[in-house]
Amino acid sequence: MAVPKRKTSKQRRNTRRSATYKLSMPGIAECPQCHAKKLTHRICAACGYYNGRQVIETEKPKKEK
């Protein structure tokens, strides 16, 4: 059975393991109703629509003078 000749240092071990812990960007898409940025597979926080249907009621933004 193969046995390591020297102890693997913490730095070498952690460098090897670091490739599996990379973070990825979340999927961000444009809402087809209001064209606001939203996470994919989520209800749009701006208009309340998901998959072409209104799921929740949202307050309409007040127009500034």
N, C-alpha and C positions, 0 to 999 in steps of 0.2 A: 504494500500500500504506500502511496506517495505521501511524504511528510515534508512540510515546508522547511527549508534550510534556515531561514531567519524569520523573526517576528515581523509581521506586517505593521507598519507604523499607522497611527491614527489618521495622519494626513493622507497617506496613500489609500487607506480604506475609505475615508470620507470622500475623497476625490472620485473614486470609482463609483460610489453610491450616489453621488450628486446628480448624475445624468437622469435618474429615474424620478427626481423630485422637482422637475421643471414645471413652473406654472404656465397655464395657457390663458389666452384672452377669452372672456366670455363672448358668446355669440350675440352681437348687437345688430339689430335690423331696423328698418324704417317702417313705421306704422302705415299701412295703406290708407287709413282713414284721415289721419291728421298730419302725417309725415314727421312725427316726432321720433326720436331715437328710443328704442325699447329693447329689452332682452327677448330673445326668441322663445317661443312657447309660453309667453306670459301675457297677461292682460295689459293693455296700454294704460299707463297711469294718467296720461293726459286726457284721453277721450273715453276710456272704459270699454273699448271694442276688443274682441278676440275672434279671429277666424270669420270676419264679416258680420258678426252679431254683437249687439251691445249687451255686455254682461253685467256691468255695474253702472250706476248713475254717478256722474261726476259733475262738480260745479263748473259752470262755464266761466271762463276768465272775464273779469270786468274790464271794459274798455277804458283806457286812460284818455283824458282830455288834453 
